[in-house]
Amino acid sequence: MSRIVPDLEKLEPAQTPKIAVVHDWLDTWGGAETALEELLGLFPDAHLYTLVDFFPAEERARLGDRPIHTSMLQRMPFAKTFFRYCLPFFPRAIERFDLRSYDLVISNSHAVAKGARTEPGQLHICYCYTPMRYAWDLQDQYLRQTGLDHGVRGWLARRVLARLRRWDRDSSARVDHFIAISGHIARRLERCYGRNSIVIYPPVPGATPLRSRVSPGVHYVTVSRFVPYKRIDLIVQAFQHLPDRQLIVIGEGPERRRIEAVAGPNVRFLGRVNDRERDTWLAAARAFVFAADEDFGIAPLEAQAFGVPVIALNRGGSVETILGLDQPHPSGVLFEEQSAEAIARAVREFEQVAERISAEACRRNAARFSAPRFRAEFLEAVATCWAEFRAKRETPRA
């Protein structure tokens, strides 16, 4: 029996919903996968559907002992390397999943998962990280990254993305209830889809119990995938203006080689490291630096869970997850402009006011985003939606 809440566990077996969870794809572990792990823990009998599954065995094991249903993209030649270039085919692939046997579909979506086809007799709840980035706010960046920003190919690519944007908007009608990961995304859902949503912040690993911190070191840290919108290039350039400070960069991605080429001698790239090594660097950091206009941003909260202050762009999810210097108990310094110069100024400002930012305040702020809080809020939301759905389904028509 899928565990929703105690009240639903009392239902007769025939009334207990059969649940499917639909996720975009499984290739690298990130914040969406951390939330997916929690969702599958809440609904242990749920079946999992995803476009492709390229997880190593140890990461797949975190999702439980369950079959993972993949799409036709999984069987394409060289799919592991090139599946992202099949973006125009993602909608068709997600729509081909046969979910008719399920009562409740929960999509965990930052791209196309929310477009899974359901029928009137099914309830579809979407935990949404953002409307499809490539088709909306990050279209120009996606085209530059793939070399499709000019010429005939650029014209064709823009037409494809325009069609994806229409599909993304139209398929949002298949969702009965949206749950947004932040107020920032709730506003974007209203702007793009014309849909209301409730906000449930995603779970942050280590937010509770509170983590211990070693004595702060002299180095600054950033942890991220090397993709354009994360703006690791600006952080590295900022430390060219700060030659007597050390920056540790943790992560991998397609932009790493380009960024390494312009880094100064005070920047050290560690690549992808295991969780223990990452946490060791985080716990000893003077501060965490974050330059992305992010939908939510888990990495800065992981740093705060160690009692580490954050220097971040005052935009997007950071506005909701970092307490700036205007707060009684700040957890970081927020800067206004997405530029290397602004980051360098913020680092200098942080060093002048560092005594105002306590490790206790950082950890207390991170604790607001704990996994137990996420589980309780998500279960309550699903239970409410399911109860309303059953009541409408069982109400006799006049």
BALOBA-1460 file (C-alpha; in Angstrom, 3 decimals):
// residues 398
<rec num="1" residu="m" x="0.000" y="0.000" z="0.000"/>
<rec num="2" residu="s" x="1.409" y="3.420" z="-0.904"/>
<rec num="3" residu="r" x="1.945" y="5.424" z="2.283"/>
<rec num="4" residu="i" x="0.284" y="8.827" z="1.906"/>
<rec num="5" residu="v" x="-1.020" y="9.779" z="5.364"/>
<rec num="6" residu="p" x="-2.557" y="7.690" z="8.152"/>
<rec num="7" residu="d" x="-6.124" y="8.657" z="7.143"/>
<rec num="8" residu="l" x="-5.589" y="7.271" z="3.652"/>
<rec num="9" residu="e" x="-3.947" y="4.138" z="4.985"/>
<rec num="10" residu="k" x="-7.306" y="3.292" z="6.554"/>
<rec num="11" residu="l" x="-9.012" y="3.113" z="3.174"/>
<rec num="12" residu="e" x="-10.125" y="-0.177" z="1.737"/>
<rec num="13" residu="p" x="-7.536" y="-1.609" z="-0.693"/>
<rec num="14" residu="a" x="-9.798" y="-0.810" z="-3.636"/>
<rec num="15" residu="q" x="-9.806" y="2.865" z="-2.586"/>
<rec num="16" residu="t" x="-6.054" y="3.193" z="-2.114"/>
<rec num="17" residu="p" x="-4.548" y="5.058" z="-5.063"/>
<rec num="18" residu="k" x="-2.133" y="3.347" z="-7.372"/>
<rec num="19" residu="i" x="0.671" y="5.871" z="-7.887"/>
<rec num="20" residu="a" x="3.108" y="6.666" z="-10.687"/>
<rec num="21" residu="v" x="5.960" y="9.159" z="-10.298"/>
<rec num="22" residu="v" x="7.232" y="10.742" z="-13.528"/>
<rec num="23" residu="h" x="10.709" y="12.324" z="-13.542"/>
<rec num="24" residu="d" x="12.440" y="14.071" z="-16.451"/>
<rec num="25" residu="w" x="15.660" y="12.017" z="-16.672"/>
<rec num="26" residu="l" x="18.287" y="10.324" z="-14.517"/>
<rec num="27" residu="d" x="21.861" y="11.114" z="-15.496"/>
<rec num="28" residu="t" x="23.401" y="13.249" z="-12.738"/>
<rec num="29" residu="w" x="22.341" y="13.649" z="-9.117"/>
<rec num="30" residu="g" x="21.100" y="17.102" z="-8.184"/>
<rec num="31" residu="g" x="18.414" y="18.851" z="-6.191"/>
<rec num="32" residu="a" x="15.563" y="17.386" z="-8.249"/>
<rec num="33" residu="e" x="16.900" y="13.889" z="-7.617"/>
<rec num="34" residu="t" x="17.148" y="14.576" z="-3.875"/>
<rec num="35" residu="a" x="13.472" y="15.527" z="-3.905"/>
<rec num="36" residu="l" x="12.696" y="12.453" z="-6.029"/>
<rec num="37" residu="e" x="14.392" y="10.255" z="-3.425"/>
<rec num="38" residu="e" x="12.146" y="11.758" z="-0.740"/>
<rec num="39" residu="l" x="9.008" y="11.364" z="-2.870"/>
<rec num="40" residu="l" x="9.719" y="7.703" z="-3.525"/>
<rec num="41" residu="g" x="10.342" y="7.219" z="0.184"/>
<rec num="42" residu="l" x="6.918" y="8.689" z="0.901"/>
<rec num="43" residu="f" x="5.260" y="6.456" z="-1.696"/>
<rec num="44" residu="p" x="7.286" y="3.221" z="-1.561"/>
<rec num="45" residu="d" x="4.975" y="1.281" z="-3.895"/>
<rec num="46" residu="a" x="4.926" y="3.964" z="-6.590"/>
<rec num="47" residu="h" x="6.186" y="3.087" z="-10.062"/>
<rec num="48" residu="l" x="8.868" y="5.346" z="-11.564"/>
<rec num="49" residu="y" x="8.881" y="6.622" z="-15.163"/>
<rec num="50" residu="t" x="11.704" y="8.679" z="-16.700"/>
<rec num="51" residu="l" x="13.021" y="9.441" z="-20.196"/>
<rec num="52" residu="v" x="16.439" y="7.844" z="-19.617"/>
<rec num="53" residu="d" x="18.267" y="6.188" z="-16.733"/>
<rec num="54" residu="f" x="22.054" y="6.423" z="-16.806"/>
<rec num="55" residu="f" x="22.619" y="6.370" z="-13.051"/>
<rec num="56" residu="p" x="25.472" y="4.287" z="-11.662"/>
<rec num="57" residu="a" x="24.317" y="1.467" z="-9.411"/>
<rec num="58" residu="e" x="25.003" y="3.283" z="-6.125"/>
<rec num="59" residu="e" x="22.869" y="6.288" z="-7.103"/>
<rec num="60" residu="r" x="20.072" y="4.151" z="-8.508"/>
<rec num="61" residu="a" x="19.997" y="2.232" z="-5.220"/>
<rec num="62" residu="r" x="19.009" y="5.462" z="-3.442"/>
<rec num="63" residu="l" x="15.700" y="5.341" z="-5.334"/>
<rec num="64" residu="g" x="14.721" y="2.002" z="-3.827"/>
<rec num="65" residu="d" x="14.274" y="-1.485" z="-5.192"/>
<rec num="66" residu="r" x="11.782" y="-0.726" z="-7.936"/>
<rec num="67" residu="p" x="11.662" y="-1.092" z="-11.715"/>
<rec num="68" residu="i" x="12.401" y="2.113" z="-13.629"/>
<rec num="69" residu="h" x="10.408" y="2.545" z="-16.829"/>
<rec num="70" residu="t" x="12.334" y="4.438" z="-19.525"/>
<rec num="71" residu="s" x="11.398" y="5.821" z="-22.937"/>
<rec num="72" residu="m" x="12.475" y="5.071" z="-26.475"/>
<rec num="73" residu="l" x="15.365" y="7.526" z="-26.008"/>
<rec num="74" residu="q" x="17.094" y="5.029" z="-23.697"/>
<rec num="75" residu="r" x="17.572" y="2.648" z="-26.636"/>
<rec num="76" residu="m" x="18.998" y="5.151" z="-29.096"/>
<rec num="77" residu="p" x="22.642" y="4.676" z="-30.162"/>
<rec num="78" residu="f" x="25.008" y="6.798" z="-28.047"/>
<rec num="79" residu="a" x="22.034" y="7.924" z="-25.954"/>
<rec num="80" residu="k" x="24.122" y="8.417" z="-22.808"/>
<rec num="81" residu="t" x="26.279" y="11.021" z="-24.540"/>
<rec num="82" residu="f" x="23.809" y="12.719" z="-26.845"/>
<rec num="83" residu="f" x="20.322" y="12.338" z="-25.372"/>
<rec num="84" residu="r" x="20.151" y="16.058" z="-24.419"/>
<rec num="85" residu="y" x="20.438" y="16.938" z="-28.109"/>
<rec num="86" residu="c" x="17.147" y="15.101" z="-28.655"/>
<rec num="87" residu="l" x="15.245" y="17.870" z="-26.873"/>
<rec num="88" residu="p" x="12.678" y="18.290" z="-29.718"/>
<rec num="89" residu="f" x="11.653" y="14.639" z="-29.205"/>
<rec num="90" residu="f" x="11.236" y="14.852" z="-25.420"/>
<rec num="91" residu="p" x="7.519" y="15.781" z="-25.517"/>
<rec num="92" residu="r" x="6.617" y="12.837" z="-27.738"/>
<rec num="93" residu="a" x="8.698" y="10.469" z="-25.587"/>
<rec num="94" residu="i" x="7.064" y="11.570" z="-22.319"/>
<rec num="95" residu="e" x="3.590" y="11.379" z="-23.853"/>
<rec num="96" residu="r" x="4.111" y="7.766" z="-24.911"/>
<rec num="97" residu="f" x="4.192" y="6.487" z="-21.332"/>
<rec num="98" residu="d" x="1.017" y="4.499" z="-20.692"/>
<rec num="99" residu="l" x="-0.167" y="5.689" z="-17.270"/>
<rec num="100" residu="r" x="-3.823" y="4.705" z="-17.620"/>
<rec num="101" residu="s" x="-3.693" y="2.116" z="-14.841"/>
<rec num="102" residu="y" x="-2.765" y="4.673" z="-12.153"/>
<rec num="103" residu="d" x="-5.092" y="6.712" z="-9.962"/>
<rec num="104" residu="l" x="-2.529" y="9.336" z="-8.964"/>
<rec num="105" residu="v" x="0.339" y="10.677" z="-11.098"/>
<rec num="106" residu="i" x="3.000" y="12.840" z="-9.448"/>
<rec num="107" residu="s" x="5.348" y="14.525" z="-11.896"/>
<rec num="108" residu="n" x="8.686" y="15.833" z="-10.632"/>
<rec num="109" residu="s" x="9.341" y="18.271" z="-13.424"/>
<rec num="110" residu="h" x="11.814" y="20.889" z="-14.616"/>
<rec num="111" residu="a" x="11.378" y="20.116" z="-18.318"/>
<rec num="112" residu="v" x="8.784" y="17.725" z="-19.755"/>
<rec num="113" residu="a" x="7.655" y="15.348" z="-16.988"/>
<rec num="114" residu="k" x="4.555" y="17.421" z="-16.290"/>
<rec num="115" residu="g" x="3.449" y="16.759" z="-19.902"/>
<rec num="116" residu="a" x="2.762" y="13.070" z="-19.231"/>
<rec num="117" residu="r" x="-0.695" y="12.158" z="-20.523"/>
<rec num="118" residu="t" x="-3.425" y="11.474" z="-18.001"/>
<rec num="119" residu="e" x="-7.174" y="10.966" z="-18.296"/>
<rec num="120" residu="p" x="-10.164" y="12.583" z="-16.544"/>
<rec num="121" residu="g" x="-10.381" y="9.749" z="-14.002"/>
<rec num="122" residu="q" x="-6.816" y="10.374" z="-12.782"/>
<rec num="123" residu="l" x="-5.348" y="13.002" z="-10.462"/>
<rec num="124" residu="h" x="-2.126" y="14.683" z="-11.647"/>
<rec num="125" residu="i" x="-0.035" y="16.697" z="-9.182"/>
<rec num="126" residu="c" x="3.123" y="18.385" z="-10.473"/>
<rec num="127" residu="y" x="6.047" y="19.331" z="-8.241"/>
<rec num="128" residu="c" x="7.489" y="21.976" z="-10.539"/>
<rec num="129" residu="y" x="11.030" y="23.362" z="-10.492"/>
<rec num="130" residu="t" x="10.374" y="25.688" z="-13.424"/>
<rec num="131" residu="p" x="8.575" y="25.876" z="-16.747"/>
<rec num="132" residu="m" x="10.855" y="24.398" z="-19.415"/>
<rec num="133" residu="r" x="13.949" y="26.620" z="-19.212"/>
<rec num="134" residu="y" x="15.059" y="26.096" z="-22.814"/>
<rec num="135" residu="a" x="11.751" y="27.323" z="-24.207"/>
<rec num="136" residu="w" x="11.272" y="30.297" z="-21.889"/>
<rec num="137" residu="d" x="13.830" y="32.311" z="-19.904"/>
<rec num="138" residu="l" x="17.023" y="30.512" z="-21.017"/>
<rec num="139" residu="q" x="16.306" y="30.170" z="-24.722"/>
<rec num="140" residu="d" x="19.152" y="32.414" z="-25.917"/>
<rec num="141" residu="q" x="21.611" y="30.780" z="-23.543"/>
<rec num="142" residu="y" x="20.636" y="27.290" z="-24.722"/>
<rec num="143" residu="l" x="21.154" y="28.302" z="-28.355"/>
<rec num="144" residu="r" x="24.606" y="29.747" z="-27.634"/>
<rec num="145" residu="q" x="25.633" y="26.671" z="-25.644"/>
<rec num="146" residu="t" x="24.675" y="24.334" z="-28.492"/>
<rec num="147" residu="g" x="26.104" y="26.570" z="-31.245"/>
<rec num="148" residu="l" x="22.653" y="27.186" z="-32.723"/>
<rec num="149" residu="d" x="22.460" y="30.932" z="-32.199"/>
<rec num="150" residu="h" x="23.041" y="32.135" z="-35.772"/>
<rec num="151" residu="g" x="22.439" y="31.341" z="-39.458"/>
<rec num="152" residu="v" x="19.895" y="28.959" z="-40.902"/>
<rec num="153" residu="r" x="20.386" y="26.450" z="-38.095"/>
<rec num="154" residu="g" x="19.685" y="29.205" z="-35.573"/>
<rec num="155" residu="w" x="16.472" y="30.130" z="-37.360"/>
<rec num="156" residu="l" x="15.345" y="26.508" z="-37.379"/>
<rec num="157" residu="a" x="16.296" y="26.070" z="-33.726"/>
<rec num="158" residu="r" x="14.254" y="29.093" z="-32.702"/>
<rec num="159" residu="r" x="11.247" y="27.683" z="-34.531"/>
<rec num="160" residu="v" x="11.681" y="24.380" z="-32.714"/>
<rec num="161" residu="l" x="11.920" y="26.126" z="-29.344"/>
<rec num="162" residu="a" x="8.843" y="28.197" z="-30.142"/>
<rec num="163" residu="r" x="6.957" y="24.964" z="-30.801"/>
<rec num="164" residu="l" x="8.292" y="23.521" z="-27.529"/>
<rec num="165" residu="r" x="7.087" y="26.626" z="-25.703"/>
<rec num="166" residu="r" x="3.595" y="26.154" z="-27.122"/>
<rec num="167" residu="w" x="3.639" y="22.481" z="-26.128"/>
<rec num="168" residu="d" x="4.895" y="23.366" z="-22.656"/>
<rec num="169" residu="r" x="2.093" y="25.860" z="-22.142"/>
<rec num="170" residu="d" x="-0.603" y="23.618" z="-23.631"/>
<rec num="171" residu="s" x="0.485" y="20.504" z="-21.705"/>
<rec num="172" residu="s" x="0.296" y="22.427" z="-18.414"/>
<rec num="173" residu="a" x="-3.483" y="21.976" z="-18.706"/>
<rec num="174" residu="r" x="-2.963" y="18.253" z="-18.000"/>
<rec num="175" residu="v" x="-1.903" y="19.080" z="-14.439"/>
<rec num="176" residu="d" x="-4.643" y="19.303" z="-11.827"/>
<rec num="177" residu="h" x="-2.502" y="20.899" z="-9.107"/>
<rec num="178" residu="f" x="0.881" y="22.618" z="-9.281"/>
<rec num="179" residu="i" x="3.276" y="22.741" z="-6.347"/>
<rec num="180" residu="a" x="6.129" y="25.221" z="-6.903"/>
<rec num="181" residu="i" x="9.575" y="24.941" z="-5.316"/>
<rec num="182" residu="s" x="9.660" y="28.651" z="-4.426"/>
<rec num="183" residu="g" x="7.650" y="31.829" z="-4.579"/>
<rec num="184" residu="h" x="9.902" y="32.850" z="-7.479"/>
<rec num="185" residu="i" x="8.741" y="29.813" z="-9.461"/>
<rec num="186" residu="a" x="5.110" y="30.245" z="-8.397"/>
<rec num="187" residu="r" x="5.168" y="33.661" z="-10.033"/>
<rec num="188" residu="r" x="6.785" y="32.193" z="-13.159"/>
<rec num="189" residu="l" x="4.095" y="29.494" z="-13.362"/>
<rec num="190" residu="e" x="1.429" y="32.166" z="-13.223"/>
<rec num="191" residu="r" x="3.206" y="34.196" z="-15.913"/>
<rec num="192" residu="c" x="3.899" y="31.287" z="-18.292"/>
<rec num="193" residu="y" x="0.885" y="29.038" z="-17.719"/>
<rec num="194" residu="g" x="-1.687" y="31.260" z="-16.061"/>
<rec num="195" residu="r" x="-1.835" y="28.721" z="-13.213"/>
<rec num="196" residu="n" x="-1.900" y="29.173" z="-9.454"/>
<rec num="197" residu="s" x="0.246" y="26.988" z="-7.204"/>
<rec num="198" residu="i" x="1.216" y="26.438" z="-3.616"/>
<rec num="199" residu="v" x="4.854" y="26.613" z="-2.503"/>
<rec num="200" residu="i" x="6.699" y="23.738" z="-0.830"/>
<rec num="201" residu="y" x="10.440" y="24.266" z="-0.611"/>
<rec num="202" residu="p" x="12.518" y="21.232" z="-1.655"/>
<rec num="203" residu="p" x="14.464" y="19.231" z="0.931"/>
<rec num="204" residu="v" x="18.041" y="20.280" z="1.666"/>
<rec num="205" residu="p" x="20.451" y="17.456" z="2.605"/>
<rec num="206" residu="g" x="21.949" y="18.031" z="6.039"/>
<rec num="207" residu="a" x="19.625" y="20.897" z="6.963"/>
<rec num="208" residu="t" x="18.685" y="18.900" z="10.053"/>
<rec num="209" residu="p" x="20.142" y="17.690" z="12.305"/>
<rec num="210" residu="l" x="22.368" y="20.745" z="12.364"/>
<rec num="211" residu="r" x="25.881" y="20.102" z="11.136"/>
<rec num="212" residu="s" x="29.049" y="21.030" z="12.966"/>
<rec num="213" residu="r" x="31.580" y="23.438" z="11.540"/>
<rec num="214" residu="v" x="35.325" y="23.431" z="11.945"/>
<rec num="215" residu="s" x="37.219" y="26.682" z="12.415"/>
<rec num="216" residu="p" x="36.702" y="28.837" z="9.323"/>
<rec num="217" residu="g" x="39.551" y="28.662" z="6.837"/>
<rec num="218" residu="v" x="40.884" y="31.329" z="4.538"/>
<rec num="219" residu="h" x="39.399" y="29.908" z="1.370"/>
<rec num="220" residu="y" x="36.083" y="30.601" z="-0.354"/>
<rec num="221" residu="v" x="34.094" y="27.788" z="-1.988"/>
<rec num="222" residu="t" x="31.591" y="27.366" z="-4.789"/>
<rec num="223" residu="v" x="29.914" y="24.077" z="-5.737"/>
<rec num="224" residu="s" x="28.091" y="23.800" z="-9.037"/>
<rec num="225" residu="r" x="27.616" y="22.155" z="-12.386"/>
<rec num="226" residu="f" x="29.635" y="23.978" z="-15.052"/>
<rec num="227" residu="v" x="26.737" y="25.186" z="-17.180"/>
<rec num="228" residu="p" x="26.284" y="28.753" z="-18.440"/>
<rec num="229" residu="y" x="23.482" y="30.018" z="-16.206"/>
<rec num="230" residu="k" x="25.388" y="29.084" z="-13.032"/>
<rec num="231" residu="r" x="27.906" y="31.845" z="-13.925"/>
<rec num="232" residu="i" x="30.959" y="30.129" z="-12.465"/>
<rec num="233" residu="d" x="32.942" y="32.197" z="-14.973"/>
<rec num="234" residu="l" x="31.985" y="35.399" z="-13.130"/>
<rec num="235" residu="i" x="33.028" y="33.980" z="-9.765"/>
<rec num="236" residu="v" x="36.415" y="32.939" z="-11.159"/>
<rec num="237" residu="q" x="36.869" y="36.353" z="-12.796"/>
<rec num="238" residu="a" x="35.976" y="38.058" z="-9.513"/>
<rec num="239" residu="f" x="38.899" y="36.368" z="-7.803"/>
<rec num="240" residu="q" x="41.219" y="37.881" z="-10.382"/>
<rec num="241" residu="h" x="40.382" y="41.117" z="-8.521"/>
<rec num="242" residu="l" x="41.088" y="39.341" z="-5.211"/>
<rec num="243" residu="p" x="44.551" y="37.821" z="-5.772"/>
<rec num="244" residu="d" x="45.261" y="37.377" z="-2.050"/>
<rec num="245" residu="r" x="42.136" y="35.214" z="-1.530"/>
<rec num="246" residu="q" x="41.782" y="31.555" z="-2.466"/>
<rec num="247" residu="l" x="38.778" y="30.096" z="-4.279"/>
<rec num="248" residu="i" x="37.943" y="26.379" z="-4.335"/>
<rec num="249" residu="v" x="35.665" y="25.306" z="-7.210"/>
<rec num="250" residu="i" x="33.916" y="21.936" z="-6.936"/>
<rec num="251" residu="g" x="31.968" y="20.409" z="-9.810"/>
<rec num="252" residu="e" x="32.021" y="19.258" z="-13.421"/>
<rec num="253" residu="g" x="30.348" y="20.253" z="-16.653"/>
<rec num="254" residu="p" x="30.764" y="21.321" z="-20.267"/>
<rec num="255" residu="e" x="32.100" y="24.796" z="-19.388"/>
<rec num="256" residu="r" x="34.919" y="23.651" z="-17.108"/>
<rec num="257" residu="r" x="37.746" y="23.711" z="-19.659"/>
<rec num="258" residu="r" x="36.861" y="27.205" z="-20.858"/>
<rec num="259" residu="i" x="36.672" y="28.599" z="-17.325"/>
<rec num="260" residu="e" x="39.883" y="26.909" z="-16.168"/>
<rec num="261" residu="a" x="41.706" y="28.563" z="-19.044"/>
<rec num="262" residu="v" x="41.021" y="32.046" z="-17.693"/>
<rec num="263" residu="a" x="41.440" y="31.315" z="-13.965"/>
<rec num="264" residu="g" x="44.211" y="32.844" z="-11.909"/>
<rec num="265" residu="p" x="46.668" y="30.938" z="-9.701"/>
<rec num="266" residu="n" x="44.498" y="31.567" z="-6.623"/>
<rec num="267" residu="v" x="41.668" y="29.406" z="-8.029"/>
<rec num="268" residu="r" x="41.765" y="25.643" z="-7.516"/>
<rec num="269" residu="f" x="39.461" y="23.277" z="-9.447"/>
<rec num="270" residu="l" x="38.691" y="19.986" z="-7.693"/>
<rec num="271" residu="g" x="36.274" y="18.548" z="-10.252"/>
<rec num="272" residu="r" x="33.633" y="16.127" z="-9.077"/>
<rec num="273" residu="v" x="34.322" y="14.856" z="-5.554"/>
<rec num="274" residu="n" x="32.473" y="12.538" z="-3.211"/>
<rec num="275" residu="d" x="30.069" y="13.938" z="-0.628"/>
<rec num="276" residu="r" x="32.513" y="13.580" z="2.242"/>
<rec num="277" residu="e" x="35.266" y="15.569" z="0.528"/>
<rec num="278" residu="r" x="32.800" y="18.224" z="-0.615"/>
<rec num="279" residu="d" x="31.458" y="18.577" z="2.924"/>
<rec num="280" residu="t" x="34.987" y="18.852" z="4.309"/>
<rec num="281" residu="w" x="35.736" y="21.810" z="2.037"/>
<rec num="282" residu="l" x="32.344" y="23.390" z="2.748"/>
<rec num="283" residu="a" x="32.590" y="23.110" z="6.508"/>
<rec num="284" residu="a" x="35.972" y="24.841" z="6.542"/>
<rec num="285" residu="a" x="35.099" y="27.623" z="4.090"/>
<rec num="286" residu="r" x="35.217" y="31.290" z="4.979"/>
<rec num="287" residu="a" x="32.098" y="31.760" z="2.852"/>
<rec num="288" residu="f" x="30.207" y="30.175" z="-0.032"/>
<rec num="289" residu="v" x="29.968" y="32.178" z="-3.290"/>
<rec num="290" residu="f" x="26.928" y="31.869" z="-5.560"/>
<rec num="291" residu="a" x="26.274" y="33.904" z="-8.723"/>
<rec num="292" residu="a" x="23.314" y="32.148" z="-10.395"/>
<rec num="293" residu="d" x="19.838" y="33.527" z="-10.892"/>
<rec num="294" residu="e" x="18.549" y="30.214" z="-9.568"/>
<rec num="295" residu="d" x="15.047" y="28.812" z="-9.264"/>
<rec num="296" residu="f" x="15.799" y="27.800" z="-5.667"/>
<rec num="297" residu="g" x="19.432" y="26.888" z="-5.015"/>
<rec num="298" residu="i" x="20.226" y="23.980" z="-2.699"/>
<rec num="299" residu="a" x="24.016" y="24.387" z="-2.561"/>
<rec num="300" residu="p" x="23.901" y="27.714" z="-0.649"/>
<rec num="301" residu="l" x="21.595" y="26.113" z="1.915"/>
<rec num="302" residu="e" x="23.916" y="23.124" z="2.292"/>
<rec num="303" residu="a" x="26.668" y="25.628" z="3.100"/>
<rec num="304" residu="q" x="24.475" y="27.416" z="5.643"/>
<rec num="305" residu="a" x="23.690" y="24.053" z="7.269"/>
<rec num="306" residu="f" x="27.393" y="23.935" z="8.187"/>
<rec num="307" residu="g" x="27.196" y="27.452" z="9.605"/>
<rec num="308" residu="v" x="28.955" y="28.894" z="6.557"/>
<rec num="309" residu="p" x="27.838" y="32.371" z="5.331"/>
<rec num="310" residu="v" x="26.810" y="32.836" z="1.699"/>
<rec num="311" residu="i" x="27.674" y="35.594" z="-0.767"/>
<rec num="312" residu="a" x="24.958" y="35.458" z="-3.442"/>
<rec num="313" residu="l" x="23.087" y="37.290" z="-6.183"/>
<rec num="314" residu="n" x="20.017" y="39.056" z="-4.814"/>
<rec num="315" residu="r" x="17.698" y="37.474" z="-7.352"/>
<rec num="316" residu="g" x="15.632" y="34.319" z="-7.824"/>
<rec num="317" residu="g" x="15.542" y="31.722" z="-5.085"/>
<rec num="318" residu="s" x="18.370" y="33.342" z="-3.113"/>
<rec num="319" residu="v" x="15.957" y="36.066" z="-2.021"/>
<rec num="320" residu="e" x="13.974" y="33.381" z="-0.166"/>
<rec num="321" residu="t" x="16.819" y="31.225" z="1.161"/>
<rec num="322" residu="i" x="19.463" y="33.740" z="2.344"/>
<rec num="323" residu="l" x="18.968" y="36.381" z="5.032"/>
<rec num="324" residu="g" x="20.767" y="39.538" z="3.955"/>
<rec num="325" residu="l" x="22.414" y="42.231" z="6.014"/>
<rec num="326" residu="d" x="19.087" y="44.065" z="6.370"/>
<rec num="327" residu="q" x="17.840" y="41.210" z="8.586"/>
<rec num="328" residu="p" x="18.356" y="41.046" z="12.372"/>
<rec num="329" residu="h" x="20.262" y="37.761" z="12.110"/>
<rec num="330" residu="p" x="21.826" y="37.649" z="8.617"/>
<rec num="331" residu="s" x="23.173" y="34.496" z="6.995"/>
<rec num="332" residu="g" x="24.999" y="36.158" z="4.123"/>
<rec num="333" residu="v" x="25.687" y="39.113" z="1.860"/>
<rec num="334" residu="l" x="23.551" y="39.722" z="-1.247"/>
<rec num="335" residu="f" x="24.819" y="41.629" z="-4.289"/>
<rec num="336" residu="e" x="22.655" y="43.274" z="-6.948"/>
<rec num="337" residu="e" x="24.545" y="42.966" z="-10.225"/>
<rec num="338" residu="q" x="25.502" y="39.710" z="-11.961"/>
<rec num="339" residu="s" x="29.099" y="40.698" z="-12.692"/>
<rec num="340" residu="a" x="32.639" y="39.868" z="-11.588"/>
<rec num="341" residu="e" x="33.110" y="43.351" z="-10.154"/>
<rec num="342" residu="a" x="29.953" y="43.097" z="-8.037"/>
<rec num="343" residu="i" x="31.046" y="39.723" z="-6.663"/>
<rec num="344" residu="a" x="34.475" y="41.092" z="-5.743"/>
<rec num="345" residu="r" x="32.870" y="44.047" z="-3.957"/>
<rec num="346" residu="a" x="30.548" y="41.678" z="-2.089"/>
<rec num="347" residu="v" x="33.495" y="39.573" z="-0.897"/>
<rec num="348" residu="r" x="35.197" y="42.691" z="0.444"/>
<rec num="349" residu="e" x="31.947" y="43.818" z="2.087"/>
<rec num="350" residu="f" x="31.544" y="40.405" z="3.687"/>
<rec num="351" residu="e" x="35.006" y="40.592" z="5.194"/>
<rec num="352" residu="q" x="34.134" y="43.946" z="6.761"/>
<rec num="353" residu="v" x="30.898" y="42.686" z="8.355"/>
<rec num="354" residu="a" x="31.711" y="38.996" z="8.910"/>
<rec num="355" residu="e" x="31.326" y="39.303" z="12.683"/>
<rec num="356" residu="r" x="27.616" y="40.098" z="12.191"/>
<rec num="357" residu="i" x="26.985" y="36.714" z="10.568"/>
<rec num="358" residu="s" x="27.016" y="33.910" z="13.100"/>
<rec num="359" residu="a" x="27.266" y="30.196" z="12.375"/>
<rec num="360" residu="e" x="24.189" y="29.689" z="14.533"/>
<rec num="361" residu="a" x="22.113" y="32.071" z="12.394"/>
<rec num="362" residu="c" x="23.212" y="30.281" z="9.217"/>
<rec num="363" residu="r" x="22.330" y="26.856" z="10.570"/>
<rec num="364" residu="r" x="19.012" y="28.043" z="11.964"/>
<rec num="365" residu="n" x="18.080" y="29.494" z="8.575"/>
<rec num="366" residu="a" x="19.013" y="26.250" z="6.772"/>
<rec num="367" residu="a" x="16.893" y="24.233" z="9.211"/>
<rec num="368" residu="r" x="13.774" y="25.872" z="7.717"/>
<rec num="369" residu="f" x="14.323" y="23.716" z="4.608"/>
<rec num="370" residu="s" x="14.768" y="20.305" z="6.209"/>
<rec num="371" residu="a" x="13.702" y="16.978" z="4.711"/>
<rec num="372" residu="p" x="11.192" y="16.222" z="7.531"/>
<rec num="373" residu="r" x="9.508" y="19.571" z="6.870"/>
<rec num="374" residu="f" x="9.322" y="18.744" z="3.138"/>
<rec num="375" residu="r" x="7.839" y="15.299" z="3.798"/>
<rec num="376" residu="a" x="5.164" y="16.637" z="6.145"/>
<rec num="377" residu="e" x="4.131" y="19.482" z="3.826"/>
<rec num="378" residu="f" x="4.084" y="17.325" z="0.700"/>
<rec num="379" residu="l" x="2.043" y="14.581" z="2.348"/>
<rec num="380" residu="e" x="-0.472" y="17.129" z="3.582"/>
<rec num="381" residu="a" x="-0.776" y="18.667" z="0.098"/>
<rec num="382" residu="v" x="-1.260" y="15.285" z="-1.602"/>
<rec num="383" residu="a" x="-3.762" y="14.155" z="1.002"/>
<rec num="384" residu="t" x="-5.806" y="17.337" z="0.564"/>
<rec num="385" residu="c" x="-5.790" y="17.079" z="-3.228"/>
<rec num="386" residu="w" x="-6.687" y="13.384" z="-3.131"/>
<rec num="387" residu="a" x="-9.553" y="13.938" z="-0.711"/>
<rec num="388" residu="e" x="-10.977" y="16.710" z="-2.919"/>
<rec num="389" residu="f" x="-10.558" y="14.552" z="-6.006"/>
<rec num="390" residu="r" x="-12.355" y="11.564" z="-4.453"/>
<rec num="391" residu="a" x="-15.158" y="13.767" z="-3.170"/>
<rec num="392" residu="k" x="-15.778" y="15.184" z="-6.648"/>
<rec num="393" residu="r" x="-15.517" y="11.746" z="-8.264"/>
<rec num="394" residu="e" x="-18.034" y="10.226" z="-5.841"/>
<rec num="395" residu="t" x="-20.531" y="13.090" z="-5.882"/>
<rec num="396" residu="p" x="-23.606" y="11.992" z="-7.862"/>
<rec num="397" residu="r" x="-24.369" y="14.093" z="-10.875"/>
<rec num="398" residu="a" x="-27.609" y="16.016" z="-10.750"/>
